[in-house]
């Protein structure tokens, strides 16, 4: 065969394949020369001896297969077959695979700790002075490690040129993010500080008034007493929530107290609304269940429900089931809002109706008491709407949009926390303690 034709046939293989074959063939030629054998016309036994020596040097079956392909590309045909298709060669490679089976690498050949340690040093750190190229390489590696994606999946990530151009430098991006986070932290600290310094003493004062019997006693104010205890837990939750940003071990405690915050206050306020509903609309039933033992049974059942809610919230947050957590709180608040709104609207309607005919002076006194009760219930209704409607709407928005950032929750949580001051003020006003404090 002409040399030019041989070159054309050889060009059918890729350059990398030709280089690998050339290196393997040169080793075989050198081995044959040391034994005075013709590498192109040697018998099959010589080739098998060469392969056997390679197997004894712990060469893998795949490497031996490359040797066979390289030798077959230059060797003459044996018994009418190419060297790679000879029966003895096929059986030898099969035996080599059985004696030295391939072992998959379960652990990568590189050390992850060394790679992560390198990413914490220059040129990848500090981020403010790192080049965009190094930041991109660091991002790709960390994304691949965190997502377990293949190269094709990572390559399929879309890139937007306009968005990329908007990020001029890493330093600018870092500064804007730091400023945004700092602003949110400052606002949250302000809101929780107001709640701690105003709600804590107000509810503690009401608990002291009820327990000491300064007011009408524990029996008639038992629901208010439990609500104030719950409000103290909400103040503690605000403090733990802020500390959990710096102390990660408090995150579980924060998740537990979150169930108290979003279940305790709504349920006890709902219980107070039902009590007012029975007192105004069904007074006979109200007198039947007015004794303290019925109130203790109701509050005990609510505290058990609160405990279950605390455990559910702690489990959802610890398991990172944010969607289930939002679903749970939203459905719970929706149910409580429906009951409270129904009771308050019915009470307002009943107070607007005129009572049976009596003497004029008695009717005027009764109308004065009704107007006062009507205004208190109206304020309570508006306060309930401010408390729970923004929170419920935010929960529905998070479920639909999957945006659970702190800025989305900030407005509704601020309303929920600050509107909690209204209930102690209404109570102190109703018991004429607030006017006494102001006058003194």
N, C-alpha and C positions, 0 to 999 in steps of 0.2 A: 504494500500500500504506500502510496506517495506520502512524503512527510507533510505536504501542505494539506492533504486530506485528513491526516491524523490531527493536525492542528485545528482544523475546522470542527472535527468531531469532538475534540477536547473542549472547544469553546462552548459547547452546549451546556457545560456545567458552570455554576456561579464562580466568580473569582475566589471567594472564600473556600469553596469546596475544592477547587483546583489546588490552592495552597495547602490545604490539609492533606489531600491525596499525595501531593509532591513530597511533603515531609515524611509521610508514612512509607512511601515507595523508596525514598532514599535510605531509610533505616533498613528496609528489607534488602535492598541491593547491597548495603554494607554487610549485613549478616550473611548473605549468600556468598559474597566475595571471600569472607573469612573461612568459608567451608568449601570453596572452589565449586560452587553451584551456579548454574545459569539462572538468573532471576526471571527471565522471560520463558524458559522452557523446562524449568525444574519440575519433577514429578509432584504429585499431590502430597506424598509423604513429607517432602521438604517443607511445604507450606504449613502442614499440620504441626511439624516440629517447631517452626517459628511461632505459631500461634500458641502452642503449649508453653513455650518459655514465657511468652507474654502473660498467660494466665497464672503461671507460677510467680510472676512479679506483681501479682494482685491487680492486673489490668481488668477493668470492668468489661462485661460482655458487649456493651455498646461501643467501647473503644476497639475491641477485637473486631467488631463488625465493620468499623471504619477501615481497619487494616485490610480486611478481606476485599472491601470495595476498591481500595487503592491498588492492591496487587492485581485484582481482576481487570482493572482498567489497562494494565500493561502486559499481563500474562497471556500466553497463547491458550487456545481452547483445549480442554482436556476431556477425552471421551465424548466429543461432540457437544459439550456443554461449557458455558462460561464458568470460571472458577467460583463465582459467588453462588451459582446454582448447582454445584456439585453436591451429590448426596452426602459424602463424607464431611464436607464443609458445613452443610446445614445441620447434620447431626452433632458435629463438634460444637457449634455455637449454641445448640439447644442444651447440650450437656454443660457448657460453661454457665449458661443462665441458671441451671438447676444447682450447680455447685456454688455459684456466687450470685445469688439472686439480688436484684436491685433493692436497696433500702431507702425508702422515702425519708426525706429530711423533715422531721417534725419540728425541729428547732432551727431557726435561721442561723446561717454561718456567721452573722454579724451580731454584735452585742447591743441591745437596745439601750442599756444604761449609758454606754459610751456615746451613742448617737445623741441622746437627750442631753447629756452633759456638754457635748459640743455645741448644741443649739443655745445653751445658756451663756456662751462666750462669744467674743468677737469672731467673725464680722456680723453675727446674728443679733447680738446685744451690745449696747442698749438699743431699744427700738427707735428712739428719737434720732439716733445718728446712723442707723443701719440703712444700707442701700435697698432700693425697691427690689432688686434682683434677689438679694439674700432673704428679704422678707417673704418674697414669693416662694422661694425654695423651702423655707421653713414652714410656711403655711401648707404647701402641698404635702410635705412629709407628715406633718401633724394630722392633716385631714385624712391621709391614707391610713395612718395608724389608728385613728379614732373610728373610722367608718368601715375598715376592712374591705375597701373597694378595690377592684382590679384597675389596671392601668387604663383600659378602655373606658371604664366608668368615670374615672377622674378626668379623662380627656373630653368626655361628653359634657362636662360642666360648661354652661353657657357663660360667655363674657360679654359685657356691654361696653363698647368703646366710650360712649358718652359718660357713663357712670365712672369708668376708669379715669377719664380725663378730669372729672370733678375732684378726685382725690389727688391733690397736687403733690403733697409730701406726707410721709408718715408722721412727721412732727405736728403738722397742722391737724391731722386726723386724731392723734392722741390727745392734743390739747383740748379740742372741742368735746371729745368724749369725757375727758376728766372734768371739764366745766359743767357738762350736763349732769353727770353723776353727782357732783358736788352740790348743785342746785337742788336736786331731788332729795338728797340726804338732809340738806338744811331745812327744807320745807317739812319733811317727815319729822325731824327732831322738834321743830316748832309745834307741830300739831300734837304729837305725843306728850310734849312737855306741858302744853295747856291742859290736856286731858289729865295728866298726873297731878298737877298742882291745884286744879280746881275741882275735878270730879272726886278725887280721893278724899279731901276734907269734907266736901258736901255730903257724900254718901256715908262717911263715917259719923258725921254729926246726926244724920237721920237715924242710923242704927242705934246710936246712943240715946236719942230721944225715945225711940220705941221700946228699947230694953228697959230703960229706967222708969217707964210708965208715965213720962211727962205728957204724952199725948193720950189717945184713947185706949192704949194698951196693945199688947202683942197680938191678941186674938183678931181684932178688927184690922190690924195693919200687917198681918202675917205675910201676905203676898208682897207688899212693899219692902218688908224686911229682907225677904229672899232676893228680891230684885236688887237691893242695895249691896248685898253680899256678892251677887253676880257682877255688879259694876266694879267692885273692888278687884275681882279677878280680871276684868277687862283692863283696868289700869295696870295690873301686873303684866298682862299680855303685851301691852304697848312697850313696857320697859324691857321685857325679855326679847321682843321682836327687834328692838334696836341693838341690844347687846349681841344677838345672834349673828349680826353682820360681821362682828369681830371675833366672836367665840363660837366656832362651828358646833361645839358640843351642845349648845342650847337650842339648836334647830328642832330637835325632837320635842323639847319642852314647849317651844313656840307652837309647833303643830298641835300639841295636846290642848294648849290654852286657846287656840284658834276655835276649837269646837265650842268652848265655853263662851267665847265672844259672839259667834254668829248663831248660836243656838239658845244660850241662856237668856240674853236680853229679849229676843223676839218672843220666846215662849212665856216668860213671866209677864211681859207686857200684854201678850195675848190673853193670859189668864186674868189679868186685871180688867181687860176690856170685857171679857165674858162675865165677870162679876158685876160690872156696872150695867151690862145688858140685862142680867137677871134682876138686879135691884130696881131698874126703871121699868122694864117691860113685863117681867114676871115676878112681882114682889113676894108672892106667896111661896114660890119655889125658892127664892133667895133666902127667906126666913127659915125654910126647912133645912137648907144646907149651910146656914151661917155658923154653926158651932165650929170650934177650932179643929176638931178631929177630921172633919172633911177637908179643911184647908191643908192640914198636915199630909193627908193622903195625896192630894193633888200636887203639892210641892215635892213630896217624895218621888212620885212618878216622873215629874219633870226633871229632877236631879238625876234619876236613872237614865232618862233619855239624853240628858246633857253628857253624862259619862260615856254613853255609847257613841254620841257624836264626836266627842274628843278622841276616842280610840279610832274612829273611822278617819277623821282628819289627819291624825298622826300617821296612820297606815298609808293613806293616799300620798301624803307629802314625802314620807320616807321611801315609798316605792316609786316616786316621781310620776305618779298618775295625776297630773295636773288637770286633765280634761275631766276625769271622774270626780275630782275634788270640786271643780267649779260646778259640774252638774248637780252634785249633792247639795251644795250650799244654795244654788239658785232655786231648785225645786223646793227646798225647805223654806226659804224666804217667801216664795210665791204662795205656798200653802198658808203660812202664818199671816201674810198680808191680807189674803182673802178673808180669813176669819176675823181679823181685827177690823178691817174696813166694813164688813157687814155689821158687826156689833156696834161700832161707833156711829155709822149712818143711821141705824135703827134707833139708837139712843137719841141722836140729834133730832130725828123726826118726832119721837115721842115727847121730847121736851118742848118742841114748837107748838104742840097741840095744847089747847086750853083745858083746864081741869073742870070738875063739876062746880056748880054755882054755890058760892058761900058769901058771907058778908064781905063788904067791899074792902075793909082793912085787912082781913085774912087773905083775901084774893091778892091784894097788892104785895103782902109779904111773901105769898106763895110764888107770885110772878117774879119777885126779886130773887128768890132762891133759884127759880128755874133759869133766869137769865144768867146768874152766876155759874150754875152748873153747865148751861149751854155753852158759855164762853170757854170754860175749862175743857169741856169735851171737844170743842172746835179746835182749840190750841193743840190738844192731844192728837187730833186727827191730822192736822197740818204737820205736826212734828213727826208722826208716823210715816207720812208720805215722804218727808225729807230724809228720814232715816233709811227707809228700805227701798224706795223706788229707784234711786240712782244705782244702788248696789245690785238690784235685780236686773236692771237694764244693762249694766256693765257685764254681769255674768252671762247674759244672753249674747252680748256682743262678742265676748271672749270665746264662747262656744262656736259661734258662726264664723269668726275671723281667725281664730287660733292665735290671736295676739295677746299674750299674757304679760306684757311688759309692765313695770311699776307705774309708768306714767298713765296707763289706761285705768288703773285702779285708784289713782291718787285722789281724784275728785270725789268719787263715791265713798271711799274710806274716810275722807275728811268730813263729809256730811254725816256719816255713820258715827264718827267719834264725837264731833262737836255738838251734834243734835242730842247726844245723850245727856247734856247738861240741863235740858229743858225739864225732864221728869223730876229731878230733885227740886228745881225752882218751883214747879207747879205744886209739888207736895208741901214745901215750906210756905208757899203763898196760901194754900188751902187751909193749913193749920195755923195761919196768922203768925207764924214764927218769923217769916221774912220781913214783915212790916215792923215787928218788934226789934229785930236786929238793925234795921235801917234807922229807926228812930233813936235807938241807943247809940 
